[in-house]
Amino acid sequence: MSERVGLVLSGAAARGPYQAGALAVLLPALAEQGRRPGVLLGTSSGGITAALVAQCADLPPGDAGRLVEETWIGFGDVFRNPLCTPGPAAAVAARLAGLGMIGAPDALLDVTPLRSRAGELFRPDRVAANIASGAVESVAVAATVCPPARSAARSRLFVQGARPSPAHAVDVVPVALRLDHLLASAAIPGMFPPVLIDESTVGAGWYVDGGVRLNAPLRPAVDLGVDRLVVISGHSVDPPPVPPLTPPYHAPDLASTAAMSVRAILADGLADDVATLRSKNRRPEHRVVPHLVVAPEDGELAAIAAESFAPTGPWDPYWAIGRLLDSLGAGSGRDELLSLVLFREAYAEGLAERGRRDAARALDAGWVV
């Protein structure tokens, strides 16, 4: 009986090409081992990538990896120039000025290009066909439901195929995956508008990015009984220790504290889950799950974003974004935030190259138990 291999793709926003580059190396290498992933779970950009892998599962592994990588590199801009479509920002300014008749905005950016481009790329019929043929056992994307009353947010895992068991504050919703499920998983709070899912009583609701609560659905993958697990993160899971503080004692700027908070949401939970998995693997009473973890070095992808960022003027959709980030700070924190919203080909190519390199390193190191 062949091994069941799970693939977990954490939420990474604009760092999706890093994961795609890693897959371009991993998919053919794993196939040579007889371990092509069939249980696919992702969040946010990782959810989009999981869906792409699912719809390419009938292709030769090398072709599938290249197609996923090329798709991310050529994805293009995901929002309109906020200076040309100022509605959301203008609503915020009007309400700050006390004009209460102006309705509250649901986001700062118009992401019509994201919906259009993703609609061109996503083929739900191919996902369904590959599940029916057995090429894929399960594909799932995580999103965060916005509660209609004063209650805590919950994660929902939209699953097509084999389903894991529900967990604490995580609902499992069986669906035939549609574009809205992917967009809901990737709806960055505040930046992208919430997405309405209205197809069933259980799954109905307004959703934002799954990374708010479940950025890496590692536990559901283990719950599905996979024999091996591949995890690709858009953030370092082994950050360096904090260096000692030395005079002069400058307070961190707003960009630094914001980036730290985002990092805590997107990376720390996965790091804890990987550490827990390794701890359980050492216990004789637990099932051992060998795993590979592909992740960048701390701060590396932010540096690539800063190097490749060159908006040409106010007509460039990223000019206003750059000015906003510059107003928050000028150091590494600003670069971290930029690395999450920059959807440009030069940056994507740099990310994909790092993903390929880190995947090759993980394969050389071998499966961790």
C-alpha positions in Angstrom: 0.0 0.0 0.0 1.5 3.4 -1.0 2.1 6.1 1.6 -0.4 8.9 2.0 1.4 12.2 1.8 0.0 15.5 3.0 0.9 19.0 1.8 0.3 22.0 4.0 0.8 25.5 2.6 0.6 28.3 5.1 -0.8 31.7 4.4 1.8 34.0 2.9 -0.1 36.7 1.1 2.2 38.0 -1.7 4.8 35.4 -0.8 2.9 32.7 -2.7 5.6 32.5 -5.5 8.0 31.3 -2.8 5.8 28.3 -2.1 5.3 27.7 -5.9 9.1 27.7 -6.5 9.5 25.1 -3.7 6.8 23.0 -5.3 8.6 23.1 -8.7 11.4 21.2 -7.0 9.4 19.1 -4.6 6.7 17.6 -6.8 9.0 15.8 -9.2 11.4 14.8 -6.4 8.6 13.4 -4.3 7.1 11.6 -7.3 10.5 9.8 -7.8 10.2 8.6 -4.2 6.7 7.4 -4.9 5.3 10.0 -2.6 3.2 12.5 -4.6 1.0 14.5 -2.2 -2.7 13.7 -2.3 -4.0 15.5 0.8 -3.7 19.2 0.1 -4.5 21.9 2.7 -3.8 25.6 2.5 -4.7 29.0 3.8 -4.8 32.4 2.0 -2.3 32.3 -0.8 -1.5 28.8 0.3 -5.1 27.9 -0.3 -4.9 29.2 -3.8 -1.7 27.2 -4.4 -3.3 24.0 -2.9 -6.2 24.4 -5.4 -3.7 24.9 -8.3 -1.8 21.7 -7.3 -5.2 19.8 -7.1 -6.2 20.9 -10.6 -2.8 20.0 -12.0 -2.6 16.5 -10.3 -3.3 14.7 -13.6 -0.2 16.2 -15.2 3.4 14.8 -14.9 4.8 16.1 -11.6 7.5 18.3 -13.3 4.9 19.9 -15.5 2.6 20.5 -12.6 5.3 22.1 -10.6 6.4 24.4 -13.4 2.8 25.4 -14.2 2.1 26.3 -10.6 5.3 28.4 -10.4 4.6 30.1 -13.7 1.1 30.9 -12.7 2.3 32.7 -9.5 5.1 34.5 -11.2 2.7 35.9 -13.9 -0.2 36.4 -11.6 -0.1 40.2 -11.9 -1.5 43.0 -9.8 -4.4 42.1 -7.5 -5.8 45.5 -6.7 -6.6 48.7 -8.6 -4.6 51.9 -8.1 -6.1 53.4 -4.9 -5.6 56.9 -6.3 -7.8 56.0 -9.3 -10.4 54.2 -7.3 -10.3 56.2 -4.1 -13.8 55.2 -2.8 -12.7 53.2 0.3 -10.0 55.6 1.4 -12.3 58.6 0.7 -15.0 57.0 2.9 -12.4 56.7 5.8 -11.4 60.3 5.3 -15.0 61.5 5.3 -15.9 59.6 8.4 -12.8 61.0 10.2 -14.1 64.5 9.2 -17.3 63.7 10.9 -19.5 63.1 7.9 -21.6 60.4 9.4 -23.8 60.0 6.4 -21.0 58.2 4.6 -21.2 54.5 4.9 -18.4 52.6 6.6 -15.9 51.0 4.1 -15.3 47.2 4.2 -11.8 47.5 2.9 -9.1 49.9 1.7 -8.5 48.3 -1.7 -10.5 47.4 -4.7 -9.5 43.8 -5.5 -11.5 43.4 -8.7 -8.3 42.4 -10.6 -7.7 39.5 -8.1 -11.2 38.1 -8.6 -10.9 38.4 -12.4 -7.4 36.8 -12.6 -8.2 34.0 -10.1 -11.4 33.3 -12.0 -9.3 32.8 -15.2 -6.9 30.4 -13.5 -9.1 28.3 -11.2 -10.6 25.2 -12.8 -13.0 23.6 -10.3 -14.0 21.0 -12.8 -10.4 19.7 -13.0 -10.2 19.6 -9.2 -13.4 17.5 -9.1 -12.1 15.2 -11.9 -8.8 14.6 -10.1 -10.6 13.8 -6.8 -12.9 11.4 -8.7 -10.0 9.7 -10.3 -8.1 9.3 -7.1 -5.2 11.5 -8.1 -6.2 13.8 -5.1 -7.8 12.4 -2.0 -8.7 15.8 -0.4 -8.2 19.5 -0.9 -9.1 22.0 1.8 -8.8 25.8 2.3 -9.2 27.6 5.6 -11.1 30.9 6.1 -12.2 32.9 9.1 -15.9 33.6 9.5 -16.9 37.0 10.8 -19.4 36.5 13.6 -22.7 38.4 13.1 -23.0 39.0 16.9 -20.7 39.6 19.8 -19.0 36.3 19.6 -15.5 35.0 18.9 -14.4 34.4 15.4 -14.1 30.8 14.2 -12.1 29.1 11.5 -13.9 27.1 8.8 -12.1 24.5 6.7 -13.8 24.1 3.3 -13.1 20.6 2.2 -13.6 18.7 -1.0 -12.9 15.0 -0.7 -11.9 13.2 2.5 -12.7 15.3 5.6 -10.8 15.6 8.9 -12.7 15.8 12.2 -13.7 19.2 13.6 -11.4 20.8 16.2 -11.7 23.5 18.8 -13.2 26.6 17.1 -12.6 25.0 13.7 -15.7 23.8 11.7 -15.2 21.4 8.8 -17.6 22.3 5.9 -17.9 19.8 3.0 -18.1 21.7 -0.3 -17.4 21.6 -4.0 -14.7 24.2 -4.0 -15.6 27.4 -5.8 -13.7 30.7 -6.5 -15.4 32.4 -3.6 -13.9 29.8 -1.2 -10.4 30.7 -2.4 -11.0 34.4 -2.3 -12.5 34.2 1.2 -9.4 32.4 2.5 -7.2 35.2 1.0 -9.2 38.2 2.1 -6.6 40.2 4.0 -8.5 42.0 6.8 -8.8 45.7 6.3 -7.0 45.6 2.9 -9.3 43.2 1.0 -13.1 43.2 1.4 -14.8 40.2 3.2 -16.3 37.6 0.9 -19.8 36.2 1.2 -20.3 32.5 1.1 -24.1 31.7 1.0 -24.3 28.2 -0.4 -25.3 26.3 2.8 -26.6 26.8 6.3 -23.4 25.5 7.9 -21.0 27.4 5.7 -23.0 30.6 5.2 -21.3 33.8 6.3 -18.9 36.7 5.6 -15.3 35.6 5.6 -11.8 37.1 5.9 -8.3 35.6 5.6 -8.0 32.2 7.1 -4.6 33.2 8.5 -6.3 35.2 11.2 -6.8 32.0 13.2 -5.6 29.0 11.2 -2.7 30.0 9.0 -1.3 26.5 8.6 -3.8 23.6 8.8 -1.2 21.1 9.9 -3.3 19.4 12.6 -6.2 18.6 10.2 -3.6 17.0 7.9 -2.4 14.8 10.6 -6.0 14.0 11.6 -6.6 12.7 8.1 -4.0 10.0 8.8 -1.2 11.0 6.4 1.9 8.9 6.6 4.2 11.8 5.7 3.8 15.5 5.7 5.3 18.3 3.6 5.0 21.8 5.0 5.9 25.0 3.0 5.8 28.2 5.0 6.2 31.8 3.7 7.9 32.8 6.9 10.8 31.5 8.9 9.8 28.9 11.5 13.1 29.1 13.3 13.7 32.9 14.0 17.1 33.9 15.4 17.2 34.9 19.1 16.6 38.5 20.0 19.9 40.3 20.3 20.6 42.2 23.6 19.3 45.8 23.7 22.1 48.4 23.7 22.0 52.2 23.9 20.6 54.4 22.5 17.2 53.0 23.3 15.1 54.0 20.3 11.5 52.9 20.4 10.4 50.7 17.5 8.4 52.5 14.8 4.8 51.7 13.9 5.9 49.5 10.9 8.1 47.4 13.2 5.4 46.7 15.7 2.8 46.0 13.0 5.1 43.6 11.2 5.9 41.9 14.5 2.2 41.4 15.1 1.5 40.1 11.6 4.5 37.7 11.9 3.1 36.4 15.2 -0.2 35.6 13.5 1.3 34.1 10.4 4.3 32.1 11.6 4.3 31.4 15.4 1.4 29.0 15.3 3.0 26.9 12.6 6.3 26.9 14.4 4.5 25.6 17.6 2.7 23.0 15.6 5.9 21.7 14.0 7.6 21.6 17.4 4.5 19.7 18.8 4.6 17.2 16.0 8.3 16.5 16.6 7.7 16.1 20.3 4.9 13.5 19.6 7.1 11.7 17.2 9.5 11.0 20.0 6.8 9.4 22.2 6.5 5.6 21.7 2.7 5.7 22.1 2.2 8.1 19.2 2.3 7.5 15.4 5.4 8.8 13.8 4.8 11.2 11.0 8.1 12.0 9.0 8.0 15.5 7.6 9.8 18.0 5.5 9.6 21.7 6.3 10.5 24.3 3.6 10.8 27.9 5.0 12.9 31.0 4.2 15.5 32.5 6.5 14.3 35.2 8.8 14.0 38.6 6.9 15.2 37.2 3.6 12.0 37.6 1.6 11.5 41.1 3.0 14.9 42.1 1.7 14.0 40.8 -1.8 10.8 43.0 -1.7 12.7 46.1 -0.7 15.3 45.5 -3.5 12.7 45.0 -6.2 10.3 47.7 -5.1 10.4 50.6 -7.6 7.0 52.3 -8.3 7.2 54.7 -11.2 4.8 57.4 -10.0 1.3 58.1 -8.9 -0.1 56.2 -11.9 1.6 53.0 -10.5 -0.8 51.1 -8.2 2.0 50.6 -5.7 3.0 54.3 -5.4 0.4 55.0 -2.8 1.1 51.8 -1.0 4.7 52.7 -0.8 4.0 56.2 0.5 1.7 54.7 3.2 4.3 52.2 4.3 7.0 54.9 4.3 4.9 56.9 6.7 4.9 54.0 9.2 8.6 53.5 9.2 11.8 53.1 7.2 13.4 49.9 8.5 12.9 46.2 8.3 9.4 46.4 9.6 8.4 48.4 6.6 10.0 45.9 4.3 8.2 43.0 6.0 4.8 44.6 5.4 5.8 45.4 1.8 6.7 41.8 1.2 3.1 40.7 2.0 1.4 43.0 -0.5 3.8 43.3 -3.4 2.5 41.3 -6.4 5.1 42.2 -9.1 6.9 39.8 -11.4 10.5 40.8 -10.4 9.7 40.1 -6.8 7.8 36.9 -7.6 10.8 35.6 -9.6 13.1 36.3 -6.6 10.7 34.5 -4.3 10.4 31.5 -6.6 14.2 31.2 -6.8 14.5 31.2 -3.0 11.7 28.6 -2.8 13.5 26.3 -5.2 16.8 26.7 -3.3 15.2 26.0 0.1 13.2 23.0 -1.2 16.4 21.5 -2.5 18.1 22.0 0.9 15.1 20.3 2.6 15.3 17.3 0.3 19.1 17.1 0.9 18.6 17.1 4.6 15.9 14.4 4.4 12.8 13.5 6.2 12.6 14.7 9.8 11.1 12.4 12.5 
